[in-house]
Amino acid sequence: MRNLLFLAAILLSASCQSKEEVKPNVVFVLTDQWRAQDLGFVGNDQVITPNIDDLSKESVVFSNAISNIPVCTPARATLMTGKYPLSHGVFYNDKPLRTEEYCIAEVYKENGYQTGYIGKWHINGHPKGMRNSKGRQLPVPAHRRQGFDYWKVHECTHNYNNSVYYDENNVKHVWEGYDAIAQTKDAIKYMQANKDNPFVLFVSYGPPHAPYKTAPKKYRDMYKDMDIKFRPNVPKERYGVARDQIRGYYAHITALDDCVAELQKEIKNLGIEENTIFVFTSDHGDMLHSHAQVKKQKPLEESIHIPFVLKYPAKLEAGTRMTKMFSFPDIMPTLLGLSNLPVPETVEGIDYTGQLLGTEELDVESAFITCPVPFHQWKYLKGGREYRGVRTEKYTYVKDLDGPWLLFDNQNDPYQMNNVVGQEAYEEIQADLEAKLQAILDKRDDEFLPGEEYMEEWGYHWDGNDSIKSKN
């Protein structure tokens, strides 16, 4: 009897040890320019997102997820490194992330994971003097893939119905039909091939980024006659063009909602759901004519506030909300923490694992937002400006090079229609936010210099007339 008990204890110990050693898979869905406000489960009753709405019930929803630098290349470089833009040096589109940066896929790969990337990359950069339209067509060399082995990638394209990609050998291919649907099918094949191995897979969709009218017809038809309800901060004179663009934007969103459903369905079919970390998010939002603005880079809610949904049945309680501020540098350390992997010392973000598991209460009050250099669609000639700011659960506070610029009471003014910066009633609040911002700048050694100084420091060239500050 004693021997039987001893044997049972050994088997139980081995079983517990085996469970501890199980490595979770990671499926990371990254969309382009999908703002947090446009999902059914957050209150938009016009956009059709039943599958992500269902996913939110099975996941932890990060209610205050922020894109620190809300534009494509810088946000993606921050995601890959867990570092802030002035540390990794990518604060302007189409500039290269340095090969020596220690990135998320490299950590997973060193710890026995298969690594795969499908879709838009946009951190390779291109040779000086080459136009973006040509540079974005180049394949990404193997030594610049930052730890990803399986590779079906285009540096940057938004031609969703004639979408090119390169494989591991830099052979050029074309996705069949609407690229997000084809990429989803390929992601499913990848998961099927690796279901018995720990893997990390990034699926990076181009939509719902413009052009807005190119989703498959069945999705466009869902919205073609819809009388769009505008956010109160969209000026009436913009209704015509905004209505047209939002219908197309929603069509892309619903197409991607179906793609997410297909990924979730296959994860369940393969029997790996319990031990798979699944993330749905976006690199930044889209103004879509709120405040008479378009695209991104601005420090306003439609630009910086992103969806972030994290499902991990083995460890996290379904249908919960994480309201603390969370931003792009925090993604890498949090995924590594949830995977029981070491977080590199180079990482500047925060590991939220303890917060999510209920074993730690993080003291995080604000997310840092920044624009070291405005460019392209928000260059100086179009009103772009350098800024630094903080977004808390209640407020947004932003400074430009001339001083305090914006202060919004997001709780009482969710559409940010009343800038209260400098008002006596908010004097103490503004002083507190200023202190929070200054503490972040001090910690980051951020001197908040004019944009041209950072361009010179990193040896970057300006594109077109991005550097021109005045028409006179």
NUBA-428992 format. One record per residue (C-alpha): residue number from 1; chain; x, y, z. Coordinates in nm, 4 decimals. Layout:
  seq  mol        c1        c2        c3
  NUM    A         X         Y         Z
...
END
This chain:
  seq  mol        c1        c2        c3
    1    A    0.0000    0.0000    0.0000
    2    A    0.2848    0.2335    0.0954
    3    A    0.4518    0.1684   -0.2422
    4    A    0.1296    0.2413   -0.4260
    5    A    0.0894    0.5713   -0.2437
    6    A    0.4510    0.6590   -0.3195
    7    A    0.4002    0.5793   -0.6890
    8    A    0.0806    0.7864   -0.6980
    9    A    0.2653    1.0813   -0.5443
   10    A    0.5383    1.0539   -0.8086
   11    A    0.2824    1.0411   -1.0904
   12    A    0.0939    1.3384   -0.9452
   13    A    0.4142    1.5371   -0.9164
   14    A    0.5097    1.4501   -1.2726
   15    A    0.1631    1.5488   -1.3916
   16    A    0.1800    1.8848   -1.2141
   17    A    0.5289    1.9448   -1.3501
   18    A    0.4085    1.8574   -1.7004
   19    A    0.1230    2.1040   -1.6730
   20    A    0.3604    2.3768   -1.5587
   21    A    0.5841    2.3126   -1.8576
   22    A    0.3076    2.3331   -2.1183
   23    A    0.3792    2.6312   -2.3393
   24    A    0.0775    2.8293   -2.4584
   25    A    0.0357    2.9062   -2.8262
   26    A   -0.0060    3.2697   -2.9278
   27    A   -0.2280    3.3923   -3.2116
   28    A   -0.1977    3.7679   -3.2465
   29    A   -0.4455    3.9398   -3.4804
   30    A   -0.3285    4.2893   -3.5715
   31    A   -0.5596    4.5072   -3.7797
   32    A   -0.4754    4.8425   -3.9339
   33    A   -0.6565    5.1615   -3.8327
   34    A   -0.9493    5.0029   -3.6416
   35    A   -1.0597    5.2428   -3.3690
   36    A   -1.1948    5.1162   -3.0384
   37    A   -1.5323    5.2865   -3.0792
   38    A   -1.6416    5.0743   -3.3761
   39    A   -1.7412    4.7419   -3.2243
   40    A   -2.0829    4.6188   -3.1284
   41    A   -1.9899    4.5184   -2.7752
   42    A   -1.8668    4.8690   -2.6910
   43    A   -2.1951    5.0277   -2.7912
   44    A   -2.1872    5.0883   -3.1664
   45    A   -2.5225    4.9427   -3.2723
   46    A   -2.4637    4.9911   -3.6454
   47    A   -2.1360    4.8131   -3.7127
   48    A   -2.1877    4.4375   -3.7512
   49    A   -1.9337    4.2488   -3.5386
   50    A   -2.1169    3.9504   -3.3850
   51    A   -1.8107    3.7265   -3.3736
   52    A   -1.5813    3.9700   -3.1949
   53    A   -1.8738    4.0581   -2.9684
   54    A   -1.8885    3.6873   -2.8771
   55    A   -1.5110    3.6760   -2.8408
   56    A   -1.5280    3.9601   -2.5885
   57    A   -1.7510    3.7422   -2.3687
   58    A   -1.4805    3.4753   -2.3636
   59    A   -1.1928    3.7162   -2.3042
   60    A   -1.0483    3.9979   -2.1004
   61    A   -1.1317    4.3293   -2.2664
   62    A   -0.8792    4.6072   -2.2097
   63    A   -1.1094    4.9077   -2.1899
   64    A   -0.8302    5.1655   -2.1905
   65    A   -0.5831    5.0341   -2.4472
   66    A   -0.3905    5.3147   -2.6139
   67    A   -0.1654    5.3413   -2.9172
   68    A    0.1164    5.5584   -2.7788
   69    A    0.2257    5.6792   -3.1203
   70    A   -0.0845    5.6316   -3.3357
   71    A    0.0621    5.5666   -3.6790
   72    A    0.1630    5.2465   -3.8588
   73    A    0.5411    5.1942   -3.8590
   74    A    0.6191    5.3459   -3.5158
   75    A    0.3359    5.1542   -3.3453
   76    A    0.4478    4.8252   -3.5006
   77    A    0.8096    4.8814   -3.3996
   78    A    0.6924    4.9459   -3.0439
   79    A    0.4861    4.6261   -3.0507
   80    A    0.7831    4.4187   -3.1648
   81    A    1.0360    4.5606   -2.9164
   82    A    0.8388    4.6614   -2.6079
   83    A    1.0248    4.9935   -2.6271
   84    A    0.9176    5.3536   -2.6738
   85    A    0.9736    5.5274   -3.0111
   86    A    1.2700    5.7436   -2.9128
   87    A    1.4404    5.4292   -2.7809
   88    A    1.3951    5.2039   -3.0831
   89    A    1.4205    5.5037   -3.3152
   90    A    1.1193    5.4418   -3.5371
   91    A    0.8989    5.7508   -3.5069
   92    A    0.8351    5.8147   -3.8781
   93    A    0.6735    5.5845   -4.1336
   94    A    0.8882    5.3703   -4.3623
   95    A    1.2005    5.3910   -4.1469
   96    A    1.3782    5.0634   -4.0610
   97    A    1.3633    4.8908   -3.7254
   98    A    1.7258    4.8047   -3.6451
   99    A    1.8160    4.4380   -3.6824
  100    A    1.9904    4.4451   -3.3442
  101    A    1.6649    4.5188   -3.1604
  102    A    1.5603    4.2213   -2.9436
  103    A    1.2058    4.1418   -3.0591
  104    A    0.9164    3.9336   -2.9357
  105    A    0.9450    3.6502   -3.1896
  106    A    1.3140    3.6075   -3.1093
  107    A    1.2316    3.5423   -2.7435
  108    A    0.9660    3.2859   -2.8330
  109    A    1.1949    3.1190   -3.0885
  110    A    1.4796    3.0904   -2.8372
  111    A    1.2364    2.9135   -2.6051
  112    A    1.1330    2.6420   -2.8485
  113    A    0.8480    2.8067   -3.0380
  114    A    0.7636    2.7912   -3.4058
  115    A    0.7185    3.1490   -3.5294
  116    A    0.5057    3.2760   -3.8152
  117    A    0.4010    3.6071   -3.9666
  118    A    0.1326    3.6616   -4.2303
  119    A    0.0295    3.9955   -4.3815
  120    A    0.1469    4.3544   -4.3456
  121    A    0.4930    4.4158   -4.1904
  122    A    0.5828    4.7854   -4.2435
  123    A    0.9002    4.8073   -4.0326
  124    A    1.1592    4.7188   -4.2949
  125    A    1.2120    5.0682   -4.4380
  126    A    1.3843    5.1151   -4.7731
  127    A    1.6937    5.2760   -4.9253
  128    A    1.7412    5.6492   -4.8935
  129    A    1.6001    5.8402   -5.1884
  130    A    1.3566    5.5668   -5.2893
  131    A    0.9920    5.6675   -5.2988
  132    A    0.7601    5.4941   -5.0522
  133    A    0.5486    5.3590   -5.3371
  134    A    0.8526    5.1654   -5.4637
  135    A    1.0208    5.0927   -5.1327
  136    A    0.7120    4.9238   -4.9958
  137    A    0.7211    4.6745   -5.2845
  138    A    1.0591    4.5303   -5.1842
  139    A    1.0814    4.1905   -5.0129
  140    A    1.2017    4.1822   -4.6530
  141    A    1.5425    4.0086   -4.6321
  142    A    1.5640    3.7045   -4.4048
  143    A    1.7972    3.8789   -4.1586
  144    A    1.5387    4.1563   -4.1084
  145    A    1.2436    3.9370   -4.0107
  146    A    1.3128    3.9791   -3.6373
  147    A    1.2784    3.6109   -3.5433
  148    A    0.9870    3.5032   -3.7631
  149    A    1.0492    3.1912   -3.9737
  150    A    0.7219    3.1136   -4.1509
  151    A    0.6800    3.4170   -4.3747
  152    A    0.4061    3.5332   -4.6124
  153    A    0.4484    3.9077   -4.5988
  154    A    0.4221    4.2350   -4.7884
  155    A    0.5986    4.5368   -4.6427
  156    A    0.2916    4.7569   -4.6971
  157    A   -0.0012    4.7369   -4.9363
  158    A   -0.3644    4.8398   -4.9231
  159    A   -0.4596    4.6903   -5.2574
  160    A   -0.6685    4.4281   -5.0843
  161    A   -0.7994    4.2573   -5.3978
  162    A   -0.4687    4.2271   -5.5834
  163    A   -0.2414    4.1797   -5.2876
  164    A    0.1180    4.0651   -5.3311
  165    A    0.3277    3.8846   -5.0725
  166    A    0.6725    3.7255   -5.0512
  167    A    0.7497    3.3875   -4.8980
  168    A    1.0537    3.2742   -4.6975
  169    A    1.2613    3.2592   -5.0156
  170    A    1.1515    3.6042   -5.1367
  171    A    0.9412    3.4474   -5.4106
  172    A    0.6557    3.6761   -5.5081
  173    A    0.2933    3.5551   -5.4916
  174    A   -0.0564    3.7064   -5.5033
  175    A   -0.3246    3.6351   -5.2451
  176    A   -0.6412    3.4976   -5.4031
  177    A   -0.9327    3.7408   -5.3803
  178    A   -0.9702    3.9694   -5.0780
  179    A   -0.6373    3.9292   -4.9009
  180    A   -0.7635    3.9111   -4.5414
  181    A   -0.9780    3.6074   -4.6250
  182    A   -0.6882    3.4354   -4.8034
  183    A   -0.4513    3.5217   -4.5171
  184    A   -0.6971    3.3718   -4.2697
  185    A   -0.7040    3.0459   -4.4664
  186    A   -0.3257    3.0390   -4.4633
  187    A   -0.3194    3.1059   -4.0892
  188    A   -0.5516    2.8093   -4.0402
  189    A   -0.3140    2.5862   -4.2385
  190    A   -0.0265    2.7076   -4.0244
  191    A   -0.2112    2.6228   -3.7031
  192    A   -0.3038    2.2801   -3.8373
  193    A    0.0601    2.2093   -3.9198
  194    A    0.1829    2.3260   -3.5779
  195    A   -0.0947    2.2148   -3.3450
  196    A    0.1398    1.9736   -3.1684
  197    A    0.4150    2.2341   -3.1242
  198    A    0.4105    2.5580   -2.9295
  199    A    0.3783    2.8359   -3.1856
  200    A    0.3401    3.2118   -3.2071
  201    A    0.1553    3.3411   -3.5137
  202    A    0.0974    3.7039   -3.6089
  203    A   -0.1841    3.7658   -3.8571
  204    A   -0.1562    4.1257   -3.9741
  205    A   -0.4519    4.2461   -4.1799
  206    A   -0.4434    4.5622   -4.3933
  207    A   -0.8113    4.6624   -4.3492
  208    A   -1.0060    4.8533   -4.2305
  209    A   -0.7460    5.1109   -4.3384
  210    A   -0.8435    5.3051   -4.6522
  211    A   -0.9328    5.2588   -4.9350
  212    A   -1.2706    5.2197   -4.7734
  213    A   -1.4728    5.0895   -5.0686
  214    A   -1.2861    4.7699   -5.1487
  215    A   -1.4326    4.5067   -4.9159
  216    A   -1.6102    4.2148   -5.0889
  217    A   -1.9480    4.3112   -5.2305
  218    A   -2.1496    4.1054   -4.9826
  219    A   -2.0086    4.3142   -4.6987
  220    A   -2.0480    4.6459   -4.8799
  221    A   -2.4106    4.5553   -4.9496
  222    A   -2.4766    4.5254   -4.5753
  223    A   -2.4150    4.8981   -4.5381
  224    A   -2.4971    5.0538   -4.8748
  225    A   -2.8344    5.1913   -4.7622
  226    A   -2.7555    5.2353   -4.3926
  227    A   -2.8302    5.5801   -4.2534
  228    A   -2.5087    5.6222   -4.0570
  229    A   -2.5313    5.7669   -3.7074
  230    A   -2.2451    6.0103   -3.6710
  231    A   -2.0422    6.0768   -3.3620
  232    A   -2.1448    6.4180   -3.2228
  233    A   -1.7991    6.5576   -3.2977
  234    A   -1.8373    6.5091   -3.6750
  235    A   -1.9314    6.8494   -3.8272
  236    A   -2.2485    6.8460   -4.0348
  237    A   -2.0667    6.9768   -4.3400
  238    A   -1.8658    6.6529   -4.3353
  239    A   -2.1666    6.4207   -4.3264
  240    A   -2.1658    6.3419   -4.6987
  241    A   -1.8084    6.2253   -4.7330
  242    A   -1.8054    6.0760   -4.3830
  243    A   -2.1171    5.8674   -4.4517
  244    A   -1.9615    5.7222   -4.7650
  245    A   -1.6313    5.6400   -4.5995
  246    A   -1.7805    5.4990   -4.2786
  247    A   -2.0012    5.2601   -4.4764
  248    A   -1.6925    5.1238   -4.6495
  249    A   -1.4959    5.1169   -4.3254
  250    A   -1.7689    4.9157   -4.1582
  251    A   -1.7762    4.6738   -4.4539
  252    A   -1.4064    4.5989   -4.4025
  253    A   -1.4697    4.5564   -4.0303
  254    A   -1.7462    4.3022   -4.0823
  255    A   -1.5284    4.1092   -4.3276
  256    A   -1.2538    4.0919   -4.0635
  257    A   -1.5088    3.9936   -3.8008
  258    A   -1.5797    3.6838   -4.0085
  259    A   -1.2050    3.6190   -4.0396
  260    A   -1.1674    3.6286   -3.6619
  261    A   -1.4570    3.3808   -3.6380
  262    A   -1.2777    3.1405   -3.8727
  263    A   -0.9606    3.1576   -3.6648
  264    A   -1.1526    3.0959   -3.3436
  265    A   -1.3440    2.8083   -3.4980
  266    A   -1.0249    2.6334   -3.6076
  267    A   -0.8544    2.6859   -3.2719
  268    A   -1.1494    2.5087   -3.1103
  269    A   -1.1571    2.2342   -3.3751
  270    A   -0.7880    2.1621   -3.3222
  271    A   -0.8416    2.1196   -2.9483
  272    A   -0.5907    2.3913   -2.8577
  273    A   -0.8315    2.6601   -2.7348
  274    A   -0.7618    2.6149   -2.3635
  275    A   -0.3908    2.6687   -2.4052
  276    A   -0.3897    2.9397   -2.6736
  277    A   -0.3441    3.3093   -2.6035
  278    A   -0.5533    3.4906   -2.8643
  279    A   -0.5232    3.8663   -2.9096
  280    A   -0.7310    4.0971   -3.1277
  281    A   -0.6164    4.4586   -3.1603
  282    A   -0.5128    4.7392   -3.3975
  283    A   -0.2059    4.9564   -3.4475
  284    A   -0.4090    5.2801   -3.4143
  285    A   -0.7501    5.4282   -3.4877
  286    A   -0.9059    5.6491   -3.7557
  287    A   -1.0509    5.9978   -3.7107
  288    A   -1.3098    5.9485   -3.9889
  289    A   -1.4005    6.3206   -3.9808
  290    A   -1.4447    6.3540   -3.6059
  291    A   -1.3292    6.7090   -3.5228
  292    A   -1.3123    6.7592   -3.9034
  293    A   -0.9985    6.5416   -3.9028
  294    A   -0.9009    6.2298   -4.0987
  295    A   -0.6654    5.9347   -4.0549
  296    A   -0.4353    5.9157   -3.7496
  297    A   -0.1375    6.0638   -3.5572
  298    A   -0.3601    6.3036   -3.3608
  299    A   -0.3793    6.2700   -2.9794
  300    A   -0.7603    6.2414   -2.9927
  301    A   -0.9671    5.9403   -2.8875
  302    A   -1.0597    5.8252   -3.2367
  303    A   -0.6881    5.8086   -3.3202
  304    A   -0.5272    5.6730   -3.0014
  305    A   -0.7953    5.4485   -2.8460
  306    A   -0.7710    5.0951   -2.9833
  307    A   -0.9519    4.7660   -2.9251
  308    A   -0.7594    4.5076   -2.7256
  309    A   -0.9169    4.1717   -2.6485
  310    A   -0.7131    3.8918   -2.4901
  311    A   -0.8429    3.5370   -2.4537
  312    A   -0.6545    3.2724   -2.2573
  313    A   -0.8987    3.0154   -2.1126
  314    A   -0.6328    2.8298   -1.9137
  315    A   -0.5564    3.1281   -1.6943
  316    A   -0.7890    3.4238   -1.7456
  317    A   -1.1502    3.4712   -1.6446
  318    A   -1.3833    3.5123   -1.9408
  319    A   -1.6001    3.8195   -1.9821
  320    A   -1.3954    4.0506   -1.7621
  321    A   -1.2677    4.4058   -1.8061
  322    A   -0.9216    4.5426   -1.7386
  323    A   -0.9659    4.9162   -1.6924
  324    A   -0.6097    5.0197   -1.6070
  325    A   -0.4256    5.2117   -1.8740
  326    A   -0.2422    4.9799   -2.1125
  327    A   -0.0351    5.0671   -2.4173
  328    A    0.1833    4.9244   -2.6912
  329    A    0.5136    4.8823   -2.5010
  330    A    0.3218    4.6659   -2.2521
  331    A    0.2119    4.4054   -2.5075
  332    A    0.5433    4.2211   -2.5455
  333    A    0.6204    4.1826   -2.1725
  334    A    0.2611    4.0830   -2.0941
  335    A    0.2511    3.8100   -2.3583
  336    A    0.5886    3.6801   -2.2452
  337    A    0.4768    3.6904   -1.8826
  338    A    0.1589    3.4959   -1.9578
  339    A    0.3760    3.2455   -2.1467
  340    A    0.6127    3.2017   -1.8491
  341    A    0.9016    3.3308   -2.0575
  342    A    1.1713    3.5782   -1.9546
  343    A    1.1162    3.9441   -2.0344
  344    A    1.4342    4.0952   -2.1850
  345    A    1.5980    4.3771   -1.9920
  346    A    1.5693    4.5918   -2.3043
  347    A    1.1900    4.6045   -2.2689
  348    A    1.0510    4.9335   -2.1347
  349    A    0.6855    4.8329   -2.1076
  350    A    0.5072    4.6774   -1.8093
  351    A    0.4217    4.3102   -1.7621
  352    A    0.0511    4.2968   -1.6715
  353    A    0.0499    3.9234   -1.5968
  354    A    0.0078    3.9665   -1.2208
  355    A   -0.2682    4.2221   -1.2722
  356    A   -0.4541    3.9870   -1.5060
  357    A   -0.4119    3.6858   -1.2775
  358    A   -0.5185    3.8810   -0.9697
  359    A   -0.1871    3.8336   -0.7896
  360    A   -0.0672    4.1925   -0.8218
  361    A   -0.2146    4.5426   -0.8253
  362    A   -0.0170    4.7582   -1.0643
  363    A    0.0228    5.1262   -0.9950
  364    A   -0.0427    5.2507   -1.3479
  365    A   -0.2356    5.5762   -1.3792
  366    A   -0.1544    5.6974   -1.7283
  367    A   -0.0462    5.6025   -2.0778
  368    A    0.2095    5.8119   -2.2603
  369    A    0.1147    5.9499   -2.6035
  370    A    0.3658    6.1101   -2.8355
  371    A    0.4384    6.2503   -3.1784
  372    A    0.8117    6.3270   -3.2078
  373    A    0.7707    6.4139   -3.5774
  374    A    0.4432    6.4782   -3.7662
  375    A    0.4502    6.3570   -4.1260
  376    A    0.2667    6.2558   -4.4452
  377    A   -0.1082    6.2866   -4.3864
  378    A   -0.0476    6.5112   -4.0835
  379    A    0.2667    6.6960   -4.1873
  380    A    0.3335    7.0509   -4.0672
  381    A    0.1588    7.2074   -4.3674
  382    A   -0.1578    7.0151   -4.2735
  383    A   -0.1547    7.1259   -3.9112
  384    A    0.0709    6.8544   -3.7738
  385    A    0.2749    6.9318   -3.4643
  386    A    0.5069    6.7638   -3.2195
  387    A    0.3372    6.6694   -2.8931
  388    A    0.3708    6.4763   -2.5694
  389    A    0.0784    6.3834   -2.3472
  390    A   -0.0878    6.1464   -2.1046
  391    A   -0.4179    5.9650   -2.1237
  392    A   -0.5641    5.8521   -1.7894
  393    A   -0.8914    5.6741   -1.7217
  394    A   -1.0584    6.0160   -1.6926
  395    A   -0.8482    6.2730   -1.8791
  396    A   -0.6374    6.3477   -2.1837
  397    A   -0.3670    6.6111   -2.1410
  398    A   -0.1336    6.7139   -2.4241
  399    A    0.1453    6.9685   -2.4706
  400    A    0.3008    7.0906   -2.7924
  401    A    0.6290    7.2812   -2.8254
  402    A    0.4543    7.6029   -2.7156
  403    A    0.3152    7.4537   -2.3945
  404    A   -0.0194    7.3092   -2.2772
  405    A   -0.2403    7.2438   -2.5796
  406    A   -0.5295    7.0109   -2.4933
  407    A   -0.7114    6.9005   -2.1796
  408    A   -1.0247    6.6904   -2.2058
  409    A   -1.2426    6.5564   -1.9267
  410    A   -1.3224    6.2316   -2.1060
  411    A   -1.5625    6.1150   -1.8403
  412    A   -1.7919    6.4168   -1.8733
  413    A   -1.6980    6.4983   -2.2326
  414    A   -1.6472    6.1613   -2.4081
  415    A   -1.6414    6.3166   -2.7563
  416    A   -1.3775    6.5730   -2.6526
  417    A   -1.5744    6.8744   -2.7700
  418    A   -1.4674    7.1084   -2.4891
  419    A   -1.0968    7.1812   -2.4497
  420    A   -1.0584    7.2984   -2.0880
  421    A   -0.6834    7.3570   -2.0917
  422    A   -0.5937    7.6619   -1.8834
  423    A   -0.9403    7.6938   -1.7292
  424    A   -0.9472    7.7812   -1.3608
  425    A   -1.1845    7.4993   -1.2701
  426    A   -0.9289    7.2470   -1.3975
  427    A   -0.6177    7.4159   -1.2612
  428    A   -0.5354    7.1470   -1.0036
  429    A   -0.6183    6.8637   -1.2414
  430    A   -0.3975    7.0131   -1.5109
  431    A   -0.1119    7.0570   -1.2641
  432    A   -0.1416    6.6912   -1.1590
  433    A   -0.1450    6.5732   -1.5214
  434    A    0.1511    6.7968   -1.5996
  435    A    0.3418    6.6309   -1.3141
  436    A    0.2512    6.2847   -1.4439
  437    A    0.3675    6.3782   -1.7918
  438    A    0.6921    6.5313   -1.6688
  439    A    0.7674    6.2202   -1.4641
  440    A    0.7336    6.0088   -1.7783
  441    A    0.9524    6.2455   -1.9811
  442    A    1.2184    6.2371   -1.7086
  443    A    1.2092    5.8570   -1.6940
  444    A    1.2377    5.8316   -2.0727
  445    A    1.5082    6.1018   -2.0945
  446    A    1.2762    6.2717   -2.3421
  447    A    1.3793    6.6360   -2.3843
  448    A    1.0801    6.7078   -2.6108
  449    A    1.2803    6.8646   -2.8919
  450    A    1.1615    6.9872   -3.2332
  451    A    1.1125    6.7097   -3.4854
  452    A    1.4040    6.8032   -3.7086
  453    A    1.6461    6.7329   -3.4247
  454    A    1.5329    6.3714   -3.3991
  455    A    1.5455    6.3324   -3.7773
  456    A    1.9054    6.4559   -3.7729
  457    A    1.9995    6.2440   -3.4717
  458    A    1.8831    5.9231   -3.6396
  459    A    2.0051    6.0191   -3.9865
  460    A    1.6595    6.0111   -4.1426
  461    A    1.5572    6.1912   -4.4591
  462    A    1.2252    6.3745   -4.4905
  463    A    0.9720    6.2521   -4.7462
  464    A    0.8447    6.5126   -4.9920
  465    A    0.7758    6.8419   -4.8211
  466    A    0.7106    6.6956   -4.4753
  467    A    0.9767    6.9217   -4.3230
  468    A    0.8213    7.2494   -4.4404
  469    A    0.6560    7.4332   -4.1533
  470    A    0.5162    7.7388   -4.3317
  471    A    0.3800    7.8231   -4.6738
  472    A    0.5378    8.1699   -4.6477
END
